[in-house]
Structure formats: C-alpha cells, structure tokens
Amino acid sequence: MKKISGLVLLFVFATSLTNAQNIEQVRRAMRDEIKRSLQELQVASLQKPYYIEYTLTIRQSNNVKATLGSLVESSSALVPRLTVGIRVGKPEFDNTNFFDVSLSFFGSSDDEENFKNRRVPMELDYNAFRRELWLASDACYKQAVELYAKKESSVKNRSRLDTTYDFTLLPPVTEIDTFAIPAWDKKRFEELVMLTSLAFTKHPNINASSVSMEYLPETVIYVNSEGREYVKTELQTGFEIVCSTQAADGMPLAQMYSAYAKHPNDLPWRDSLARAADMIATKLEQCLTSNTVEPYSGPVLFEGQAAAEVFAQMFAPYVATQRAPLTDRGIQDNDRYTAFQNKVGARVMAEFCSVYSIPKETTFNKTPLFGSFTLDDDGIRPEKLTLVDKGYLKTLLSSRIPTRRIKQSNGRQRGCAAMFDVLQFVCNDKKKEADHKELIKRMAKILKDRDLQFGYIVRKALNQNILYTTLFSQTSGDFPYSLGESTMNLLEVYKVFPDGREELVRGTQAAGMAPSMFKDLLAVGKTPYAYNFLAPAVTSPYISGGSQYLAASVIVPDLLFEDVEIRPLEGDFPKPPIMNSPMSTK
C-alpha cells in the first residue's frame, strides 16, 4: 500500500503578497486606508462610518477530475480577493440586518466598483493596494448609506418590539495563525483520480461516473477599525466519487463516496479509494435488480454515514444563531433552520442525549476532523461549548450579530455568519446504548407492537453538497430532489425483518424529518462515527453574502427512531438509454 505522499512543505503562493514583509505592507495599507476613511469618507448630511473591516483572501484553487481512467479536468488558479465591510450609524442601529433587493441608488452594484470578493492583481505595492482599498471602500460606503436610509425609513412608522443591537464591539487584538502550505503535486493527483476511476470500467451497467479531487489552500489577512488584526492559513482537501444509472423503469439511481480533510496526506490510502469506487459501483448495480418500496411509517435504524447525515441535516444547522432581517415591510420571516432560536432552556432531544461543539479537536479515534479550526472570521478563538445537556438546549453557536437570546459571540463566525463546526453527540445513559443485534431486537419489539412485518435500516444517505453539485451535473438535473427541509434522499436502504434478515430496496426518501424527531430517539449504537463533509451554510449566502458550503464534522453513533416515514421516489422518470453501454461489449 502506498499512501498519498511526496508533499513537500513549501509555500505555493510564491508571490509578492504572501511573504512576511509584504503581508505587513498589506496590513499597513489596510490600517492607513481605514484611518483615512473614518476621517474623510462621508456624503454631506449622511451617516459616517463607525466600523470598517478589510479582508484579503489569497486562495489557490486546484481541481482534477477523471472518468473511466481518462483525465477530463485539471486546473489551478491563484486569485486574491478583497472584501470590505462598512457600518454606518451606531451599534444600536446601523445599515446591516436589512434585506433589500434593489441596490441601485448610487450604482453600487456596478462590477467595476464591487467590494465583496473583489478580484485584485497578484502583484501589488503599497500604493496600488491603497487604490484598490479606496475604490472598494467607496462602493461599500455608498451601499451602506443607501441601506441605512431605507432601513431608517422602514422603521420610522412602525413600533419596534425587538430593539436588539445590530452589532457588538470588541477590543483590539492581533493573532497570527499561519503555517507552511503543502505544495500541490498536480501529476500525482491526476494519476490518483485516473487510477481510481478505472474501477468503473468493470461495471458496464453504470451510466455515468466521475472521480474528482479539490485542494484549496488559502491565506487570509484581516484588519478592522477596532484594532483587530489577524493573518491565518487554512486548508481544504476533498475527494469525491459519484456514479449514477437508471433502472429498467427509468428510476434514477446513484451512489457516492467522499473523503474530506485539511491536509492532502490525511486522505485515505490509494488502494482504499480504489476499493471504495468498486464497492459503490457494485452496490449501485445491485440496486438495479432490487425492489421498490411502498409508503411506510415506523421504526427506522440509521447506521454509520446515514446516521451522521441525519444529524448533519436535521439537527446541526439549528444550533447556530440566525437573525431575521428587517425589510421595507417589517421583519422578514425566515423559516430556514430557525426552530431553536427561542428554545434555549427547552428540551430538544431525548434526555439521554448531549451535544458538544469541539472546534479545536483535530482528530477523533485517529480520524482527522475537517471542521476543526482555531480562529474564526472575527479573529476570535473558539472554546468547547455544551450545546445540549441531557436533552436540554443550553446555548447556540453565535457570531458578533446579537439575537434576542444570544447577545455575545462565542467565536463561530465562518463564511460571513454563525456556523456549526465539529459537533459531538454523546449518550449519557448506558442503558440506551446497544450493539447492532440489540438495536434490531428493540426494533422488532416495536414492529410487533405496531403489527408491522418489517422495518428499515438506512446505511447511506445522499450528501446535500454532492446532490446539488456533482450529481446534478452528472445527471443533467434529472436526479429527483428532496423537496423542502423535511425530506432526505436515501441511497442504501434495507428492509429488515424481525429475524434479522435484510433485503436491499431502491428509490427511497425519508419524509417528515424535523429536529423534533430527536426528542423521540429510542436508542443509539455503541460506536460513534466521525463524518467529514461540506455543509450548506446555515444562513443563506443570498442574505449573508458569504460562503455556500463550509467544512464541518459530526461524531454520531447509530440512531434508532421510533417513527420515520419512508417514501418511494415517484414521478415521471426519463426513459433509460435504448442501447446498452459500449462498456458492456468490451
């Protein structure tokens, strides 16, 4: 066996912006332009800035992709991007937490004057970078005063019941959290995805397949008007294997495997990836001849990856703070992941369950944790938090944007909003823990009490990031989507009978899913599963202007629920190809 290696610790950013001397030059330019803007940036009779922040992100995006042993994509791009944030008014009431779709008063949405992820040249001296900061600050300020005026007008004739501040101020601090960035070995990883994708040449019943790898190292330089500054280095590495096909009745079917880590050396062994590709292809071919299901409601056991996905999709997003923005019609209703916003102190899980946020833990049982971090986007170092204690919600993950229940940041600002990181599910009652056989026995008892002939075991659920990116592209949008936040696409599901016998089925969705289901959790497995993934941002990027997906990890045991609804995939499916795959003739 040969592990992915040969990575030499070198700075891949061999440019003027990222050596120590010029990082300090960038920070000096930021400080000087902030000082000048605070003094001079004002339109007569309009509000002056009370807070300014500059973020320069220098990211190298490296991607390779292969299909059936052939390389179909290989790219590398190094792009520095500048983001400016300006607040006018005062922390009690400023231009933020207000949603407006028409930003045209000053033309501040003009591409030549953009201030969010503004692309800047790689080679910049002090004066050239000051010019970029000046132009971006000008555009940002114009939008800020426009939004402030609209927000002020919208509340002028309304009685405000919620007077929570828009922002919390912090003391100055300087943090340096950097390390040498591993070089991208393009040839090695091209070879890796090509060799892994060869596994699908042995499976002619698979209509489409892809193996891709992405490596995203970045350096972030941050300065704000409070005197808070930091420079940090972050890594993201992902390896995804996705395949899809159609049953004889046209039903789209898919399988996936993913591995995420910070350092490329922390990915699985080369031969492990090849075995994973062969295993998901074999499982998908088995699904072609398996039976479909009828609507079902009863006990369901989620194991391994599927248990982690249930927790990741149906519980984790709800433990981050969200603030419904004002609009010109009042407070904008936001039902996305808001069920826990007013439930601090209430029971949200079974009383034998606790949940902890442990962002500084880098491994669990030798598995590297993708969601770990040491410094959030506000320059705050996070600490361990007890989110749920014996079933009761104790707090939420928060940023500097206060809400009614959570007024201060606990260092969870990532991607422009509060976001979950590494969440650990812990069982506090040994009587509620059981091995696989015992969990099946407990399920059998419920089946007997409810006069049901069988239950279900779910061993793999579809990840949302893969669904909306790779699988959408691979199937040209024909793969059935789960509609709403209460449904999940399931990939590997088995009928399980009281005697323990299992039967693979295809084309299933879990429905009626909600965070409240964790209040009725019956029992859990004895072995926790550490699962790394790219999680959709809790706060929509259309509101926050931030990242769409962020690194996350959950540590979860198998989960036995008393009542889950299993539905068949229904609808008009596209007709399968008329001829067999040309791979079947080889």
N, C-alpha and C positions, 0 to 999 in steps of 0.2 A: 504494500500500500504506500502511496506517495501523497503526502499532504500538500495542499496548495502552499507553496513556499517560494523562496527566492526574492521576497520583497525586501529591498534594501531601504533602510530608513533614510530617506532623502526628502528634502523639500521639493515637491513637484512645482511649486509656484516660484520658478526661477525668474522672477521679475522684480522690478524696482519697488513694487508696492509692498512686498511681504518680507523684506529683510528688516532687522530690528531698527536700523537707522531710519529707514523710510516709513516704517509703521509709526514711529514717533513724529515724523514730519506730517503724516496724515492726521494724527491726533492733534498736533499743534494747529493745523489748518482748521480742523473742526472747532477747537476752542476759540480761535480768533474770530471765525465767522459767526459762532453763537454769540459771542460778546458784542460784535457789531450789529447783529440782527436784533438783539434785545434792546439796543440803544436807538437804532435807526429804522427798523422795519415797521412802518405804520402808515396807514392811509388816514388822512385827516378825518377826525370825528369817529373813526372806527377803533376797535379794541387793539391794544398792543399785545404781543406775545408775552405770556408769563412762563412758558416752558417750551424748550426746543430740544429735540434729540436727533442725532445723526447716526445712521448705521451703514457701514460699508461691509458688504459680504462678498468675499472673493471665493467663488466656487469653481471647482473643476468637475465637469460632468463627463463621466466615462461610461460608455454603453457598448455591449457586444450582444449579438443575438444570432442564433443558428437554428436551422430547420433541416432535419434528416441528414445531418452531417455537413451541411453547407452553411457557410457564413453569409448572413443576409444583412447584417448591420454591424458597423464598427465605427464609433465616433468618439471624439474627445473635444471638449470646448472649455476654455478658461474665460470666465466672464465676471468682472467686478460690477456689482450693482449697489447703488446708493438709495437709501430710503430716508426720508425726512419726516419728522412728526412735529407739528406746532400746535400748541394750545393757546387760545386767546380767552380773555375773561379772567376767571379765577377758579381754583379747585372746586369751589362750591357749585359753580355753574360755568361750563365752558362750551366749546363748539363740538365736543365729542358726545357719544351716546345718542346720536341723532342720525336717522337714516333718511337720505334724500337721493332720489334717482336722477334728478336734473341738475347737473353741475355745469352751468353754462354762463353764469353772470359775468365772470371775468375770463371765461375761456380757459379755466384752469385745468380742464381735461385734455388740453392740446398735447399731442405726443411730444412736441419739442420742448414742453415745459413740465413734463411729468416729474413726480417726486417720489413715487413708490416703485421700487425696483428699477430705478433709472440706470440705464447702462452707461458706464463711464469708460474712457480709454484706460488701457492697462498701464501705459507709461504716462505718469502724471507727476509734475513737480509741484511744489507748494502753491505757486500762483495759479497754475492750471486747475488744481483741485479746488482752490478757493472759488474759482469761477464756477465750477460745477455745483458747489455748495450754494453759492449765491443764486444761481438760476433755479435750482430745486427749491430753495427756501422761499423764493419769491412766489413760485407757483403754489407751494403748500400754504403760504400765508393767505393768498387770495382766496383759496378754497375755504380756509379756516374762518375768515371773517364773514364770508358768504353764509356758511353753515351756522355760525353764531347768530347772525341776523335772522335767519329763518327759524332757528330754534327759539330765539327770544320772542319772535312774533307768534310762534305756535303756542307758547305757554302764557302769553300776556292775557288772554281772555279765558283762561282755564284755572280751576282750583287744583293746585298740585298737592296730592296726598302723599306722594313719595318725594321727599326732598333730600334723598341720599346724594352725597357729594359725587361729582364726576371723576375725581382723581384724588389720590393720596400722595403727599410729598415724602421724599426720603432723604436721608443725609448723604453727603458726598462719600464716595468710596472708589478705590482703584483696585481692580482684580486682573491678574494675568493668569490665564489657564490655557497654556499652549504646549504643544509637543511636536516633535518631528513627524511629518506626514509621510506615510509609506508611498513609494512610487507606484504608478500604475504599470504593470507588466502586460502591455497590450497583447503581445504574441502569446504569452502563457494563457491568458484568459480567453482569447479567441479559440485556442486549441481546446480549452476545457469545455466551452459551450458546444463546440462542434462534436467532440467525442461523446458528450452526454446525450446530444440529440440523435446520435446514431441508434440509440435503443429503439426508437420508433420505426426504424426500417423493418423491424421484425414483427410489426403489428399492423398489417395492411388494412384492418378494419377501422383504424383511426383516421378520420378525415383530415384533421389539421393538428399540428403540434408546433411548439416553439420552446426554446431554452434561452433564457436571457440573463445577463448579469449587469449590474449597475454599481458603480463606485463613485461616491460623491464626497470628497474631502473639501472642507471649506475653512477659511479664516474669517472671523468676524471682528470688526473694530467698531467700538461704540463709545460715544461721548454725548452727555446731555448737559443742560444748563444748571443742574443741581450740583455739578461736580462729580457725577457718577461716570466712571470710565471702566471699560474692560477690553481686553483682547482675548479671544478664545478660539480654540481649534476644535472642530467636530468632524466625525467620520460617519458615513453610512455606506453599508455594502449589502446588496440584495441579490439573491439567486432564485429565479422563478422558472418552474417547469409547468407548462399548461398544455392540455390536449383536449380535443373535442371531437364528437362524431354525432351520428343520428341513428336512432333505432329504425326498424322497418316501418313503424307507423309515423316516422318523421320527427319523433320527440328528440329535441336536442339534449345531449348528454355531455358532461365534462368531468375532468379530474385535474387536480393541481398538486403541486408540491412547492413549498417555499422555504427558504432559509435566509435569515437576516442577522447581521452582526455589524459591529462598528469596523473592526479590522478585517481585511480580506483573509488573513490567516486563521480567523475564527470560524470560517465556513466549514462544512463537513468535508470529509475525505473525498478525493476524486472518485474512488470506486463506490462510495456511498451514494454519491449523486447519480452515478450510472444505474445503480440498483433502484434508486427512487424513481427514476424515469421508467424503468422496466415495470416496476410494481404498479404505478398508476395507470400505465398503458394496459397491463393485464387486467386490472380491476375494471377499467372502462369497458374492455371487451366482454368481461363477464356480465356487466350491466346490460349489454345489448340483448342478451337472451333471458334476462330476469323479468319477473312480473311487475306490473304497475300496482298501485295501491288504491284502496277505497278511502274516503274520508274517515278519520279516526280521531277519537278523543280519549285519552287515558294515560297511564304511566309511560314515561319515556326516560331512558338512560342515555345521557350524553357522555361519551368517553374521550379521553385524550384531547386531540386537536379540536374536536367538536365541542367539548365542554368549555375549552378556552374561548372559542368563538362565541358561544352563547353568552359567557360572562363579558367578553370584549364588546359585543354588540348591544346587549340588553341590560347591562349594569354599569360598566366602566364609564361610558360617556356622561352619565347622570351625576357623577360625583365631582364635576367641575362647575365652578360658578358661571352663570350667564346673567346678563342684564338685558332686559327687553329695551330696545332703543325707542326714544321718542320719535314721532313723525309729525307732520303738519296736522294730523288728525288725532293726536294724543299718543298714548303708549302703544307701540306696535306689538300685537300678540305674537308670541313665539313659542310654539309647542315642541320645538326640536330639543330633546334631551333636558327638559326643564322640570321633570316630575319631582326632583328632590330640592328644588330651590328654597322651598319654605318648609322643609321637613327635618331640619336639624333638631335632634332630640326625639324624633319619632322612630318607630320600628320599621325598617325597610327590608330586613332579611329574617330568616329563621333565627331563633335565639341562640343557636349553637354556632353561628357564623360571625366571623370578624374579618375586616378588610384593612390592610395597611398599605400606605404609599411609601415605597422604599427606593427613592430615585438614586441614592448613592451606592446601592448594592450593584456590583458589576457582574456577578455570577450567581447562579443557583444550581447546586449539585453539578458543578463543572460546566453548566450551560451559560455562555456569555449572555448578558441581558441587554438587548438592543435599546430599550427605553431608558437606560440609566443616563444621568447627566449630573454635573457638578455646579453649573452656573446657568440660571435662567436668562431670558432675554432682557430682563431689567437689571441684571447684574446682582441678583440675589442668590445666595447659596441655599438650596432646599434642605430640609431636615425630614426625618421619618415622621409620618403622621398616622394617627389612628383615625381612619375614616368611619368605620363601623365597628362597634364594640358589642359583642353578644347580641347582634341583631339591630342595635340602635345607632342611627346616624349621628356622629359626633361633630363633624365639620365637613367642609368641601374644599377642593383644591382651588386656590384663588390667585389672582394677579393684583395689580395696583388699581384695578377698576372696582370700587366698592359696590356691594349689593346690600339689600336690607339686612340680611343675616350675617354676612361676612364683610367686615369693613377693611381688613388689612390683607396684604399679600403674604402668602406663605411660600413664595418662590416657585410658582408653577406657570409662569408666563412663557409660552412657547408658541411660535408661529402667530404672534400678534394677539393671543388670547390665552385664558387659562386652559390647561390641557392635562390629561392624566399621563402617567409616565410608567413606572413599574408598580403594579398592584398585586398584592399577595393575599389570596383567600386562605383563611385559617379556620379549621374546625376546632371548637373549644370543648366538644363532648365526644369522648372516645366511643361512646355507645352509638353515635351517629356515623362513625366510620366503618366501612366494610370492604372486604375484597370483592372481586368480580362475582364469585359464586354466591356470596351472601346478598349482594345487591340484586341478583336475579331472583333469589328466593323472596326477597322483600317485594319485588315487582310481581312475582307470581301470586303472592297473597292478595295484592290489590286487584289483580286480574280476576281471581276467584270471587272476591267480594263484589266486584262490578259485573260479573258474568261475561268477561271478555275472554276470547280464545287465545289472544296473543298480545304482546306489547311491542315496543320498538327500541332498538339500540341505534344510536347515531354515532358514527366514528369519524366522519369528516363533514365539515360544513364549508360553504364557499366564502372565502375572504372577500370583503367589500372592495378593497383596492384592486384585487385581481379581477373581480367581476366587472368593474367599471373601466378598466384599462385594457389589460391583455386579452381577456376573454371577449370583451365587447368587440375589439378589433379583429380577433381571430374568427369570430362567428358573424362578422358584419352586422352586429346588433341583433341577431336572431335568437340569442340565448335568452330564455324567459327571466325577467327581472322580478325580484320580490317587491311587491307594491307596498310602500309605507314602511314605517319603522317596526311594525309588529310581526313581520314575516322574515324568514330566513331561507335561502336556498341550501338544500342539503345534498351532499354528493355521495356519501356512502352510508346506506341505511339498511338495517336488517330487521325483519320480523323475528321476534324471539318468543318461543313457546314455553309454557310452564316447566317442561322437562329440560330446558336449556338449549334445545335445538334452534338453529338460526337459518334464516332464508334471506338472501340478498334481494332487494327490490330496487326499482329505479323511479326517477321522476317524482321527487318529493319536495315539499316545502313544509316548514314548521310555521304555524299561524297562531294568532292570538298571543304572541310573545310580548312581554312587558316587564319592566323592572320589578313589578309587584309579585311576579312568579317566584322570586327568591324568598318571599315570606312563607311560601308553602313547600320549600325544599324538604324532601324526606330524609335523604341520607347522602353521604359523599364517599368517594373512594379513599383508599389509604395512601396512594402515591400521587403527589402533586405533579402537574405537567407544566413546565416552563415554556411559554409560547411567545415568540417574537413576531411582530407584524408591523405593517404600516397602517395606522389607524386614521380614519377620516377625522378632520378637525372637529372638535365639539362645537365651536362657534363657526358658523358658515363663513368661508372666506369672502363671500359676497358682502358680508357685514363687516368683518374684521380687516379685510384686505390682506390676510396672511396666507399661510400655507394650507394646501388642500389635504395633504397627508403628512403625518408625523410619526416618528419612531416610538414604539410602545412595546411593553411586555406585560404579560399576566401570568401568574402562577396559580393554577387552579386544579383541584382533584376532579375525578369523575363526579357527575351530578345526576341524581335521581329525582325527577319531578313527578308529582302525583298526577298532574293533568296537563298535557300538552296536546295541541291539535296538529295532526299530520294530514296534509292535503296532497292530492296528486297535482302534477303540472297539467294545466288544462289550457285549451286554446287551439287556434288553427296553426299547426306547425308547418314550416316549409317542407316541401317534398324532398326526400333524400335523392342523391345522385342516381341517375338511371344505370350507369355502368359501374362496375367495381373499380376500386382504386388500382392504378397501374402498378402499385407496390405488390399487389396480390399475384401478379404474373411473374414476379422475379423469383 
